[in-house]
Amino acid sequence: MRPVEGLTLPKFFNYYDSPVKLVATADGGMAGWRLSKDTGGWREANNLINKVLFVGGDEVYEISPEEFVQLTELERSLYLRGDGPIFALYETVRAIEDTLQVERRYPTPQEQALIKGVRRRTFVMFEEQLQQAGDPAADPTIASTAS
């Protein structure tokens, strides 16, 4: 698919609580990618390009790179299980969130910053692993544009 004239890519979306990104292709086109809840990798989602760009709706909206990173890592931490440093960090965030729930309180600014920082770090780690495994949509640099 060819990009819409004047459209700046990449663009990030929350599509029914699922991260979707639109990126430029080498031939000047556009590709859509949606998070796979089975693997944590990216699956082609070119069928969603028009829906996220032109249809929208209550459950479809554009988000910032930071929101994309946070949503992606929230989804990965909810749906994936495993061993290693990434999953240990997911457990750290889960422990903080469980404590907040038990104590029936909102996170402090320090807890919010810790959770965001851990998720940004796990995003980079996961995306680097995906790149090494040959996932064509993996891009750890998104976290560096998130603020």
C-alpha positions as CSV (number, residue, x, y, z in Angstrom):
1,M,0.0,0.0,0.0
2,R,1.2,3.5,-0.8
3,P,1.3,6.0,2.0
4,V,-1.1,8.9,2.0
5,E,0.5,12.1,0.7
6,G,2.0,14.1,3.6
7,L,1.6,11.2,6.2
8,T,4.5,11.1,8.6
9,L,5.5,7.6,9.6
10,P,5.8,5.7,11.9
11,K,2.4,6.1,13.5
12,F,1.2,4.2,16.6
13,F,-2.3,3.1,17.5
14,N,-4.3,1.4,20.2
15,Y,-6.6,-0.9,18.3
16,Y,-9.1,-2.5,20.7
17,D,-6.4,-2.6,23.4
18,S,-3.8,-4.0,21.0
19,P,-0.7,-2.1,19.8
20,V,-0.6,-1.4,16.1
21,K,2.1,0.4,14.2
22,L,2.3,1.8,10.7
23,V,5.8,2.1,9.2
24,A,7.3,3.1,5.9
25,T,8.6,0.3,3.7
26,A,11.8,0.4,1.7
27,D,9.9,0.9,-1.6
28,G,8.1,4.0,-0.3
29,G,5.0,2.2,0.8
30,M,3.5,1.5,4.1
31,A,3.1,-1.6,6.3
32,G,0.9,-2.3,9.3
33,W,2.0,-4.5,12.2
34,R,0.0,-5.7,15.2
35,L,1.4,-7.3,18.4
36,S,1.0,-11.1,18.5
37,K,-0.3,-12.0,21.9
38,D,1.0,-15.6,21.3
39,T,4.6,-14.7,20.7
40,G,5.1,-11.1,21.6
41,G,6.4,-10.5,18.1
42,W,4.8,-8.6,15.3
43,R,2.4,-10.0,12.7
44,E,1.5,-8.3,9.4
45,A,-1.7,-6.2,9.7
46,N,-1.9,-4.4,6.4
47,N,-5.7,-5.0,6.6
48,L,-5.9,-2.6,9.5
49,I,-4.2,0.4,7.8
50,N,-7.4,2.0,6.5
51,K,-9.3,1.2,9.7
52,V,-6.8,3.0,12.0
53,L,-6.2,5.9,9.6
54,F,-9.6,6.6,8.3
55,V,-12.3,4.8,10.3
56,G,-11.3,5.1,13.9
57,G,-13.9,4.9,16.6
58,D,-14.2,4.6,20.3
59,E,-11.8,1.6,20.4
60,V,-9.2,2.9,17.9
61,Y,-7.0,5.9,18.4
62,E,-3.6,7.2,17.7
63,I,-1.1,7.1,20.6
64,S,2.4,8.5,21.2
65,P,5.5,6.4,21.0
66,E,5.7,6.3,24.8
67,E,2.1,5.1,25.1
68,F,2.9,2.5,22.4
69,V,5.9,1.2,24.3
70,Q,3.9,1.0,27.6
71,L,0.9,-0.7,26.0
72,T,3.1,-3.2,24.1
73,E,4.9,-4.2,27.3
74,L,1.7,-4.3,29.3
75,E,0.2,-6.7,26.8
76,R,3.4,-8.8,26.6
77,S,3.5,-9.1,30.4
78,L,-0.1,-10.2,30.6
79,Y,0.0,-12.8,27.8
80,L,3.5,-14.2,27.8
81,R,5.3,-16.4,30.3
82,G,8.9,-17.6,30.4
83,D,12.2,-17.4,32.1
84,G,15.1,-14.9,31.8
85,P,15.7,-11.3,32.6
86,I,12.7,-9.9,30.6
87,F,10.2,-12.1,32.5
88,A,11.9,-11.3,35.8
89,L,11.3,-7.6,35.1
90,Y,7.7,-8.3,34.2
91,E,7.3,-10.0,37.6
92,T,8.9,-6.9,39.3
93,V,6.2,-4.7,37.8
94,R,3.5,-7.2,38.6
95,A,4.6,-7.2,42.2
96,I,4.4,-3.4,42.4
97,E,0.9,-3.5,40.8
98,D,-0.2,-6.2,43.1
99,T,0.9,-4.2,46.2
100,L,-1.0,-1.2,44.9
101,Q,-4.1,-3.3,44.5
102,V,-3.8,-4.8,48.0
103,E,-3.2,-1.4,49.5
104,R,-6.0,0.1,47.4
105,R,-4.0,3.1,46.4
106,Y,-2.6,4.8,43.3
107,P,1.1,4.6,42.5
108,T,3.4,7.3,43.8
109,P,5.3,9.3,41.3
110,Q,8.4,7.2,42.0
111,E,6.4,4.0,41.4
112,Q,5.0,5.4,38.2
113,A,8.5,6.3,37.0
114,L,9.8,2.9,38.0
115,I,7.1,1.0,36.1
116,K,7.5,3.2,33.0
117,G,11.3,2.8,33.1
118,V,11.1,-1.0,33.5
119,R,8.6,-1.3,30.6
120,R,10.8,0.9,28.4
121,R,13.8,-1.3,29.2
122,T,11.9,-4.6,28.6
123,F,10.6,-3.2,25.3
124,V,14.1,-2.6,24.1
125,M,15.3,-6.1,25.3
126,F,12.3,-7.9,23.7
127,E,12.6,-6.0,20.4
128,E,16.4,-6.7,20.2
129,Q,15.6,-10.4,20.7
130,L,13.0,-10.3,18.0
131,Q,15.5,-8.6,15.6
132,Q,18.0,-11.3,16.3
133,A,15.4,-13.9,15.5
134,G,14.6,-12.1,12.2
135,D,11.3,-10.4,13.0
136,P,11.1,-7.8,10.2
137,A,9.0,-5.4,12.3
138,A,11.1,-5.4,15.4
139,D,12.4,-1.9,16.3
140,P,14.0,-1.2,19.7
141,T,14.6,2.4,18.7
142,I,11.0,3.3,19.3
143,A,11.7,3.4,23.0
144,S,14.4,6.1,22.5
145,T,11.8,8.3,20.8
146,A,9.4,7.8,23.7
147,S,9.5,10.3,26.4
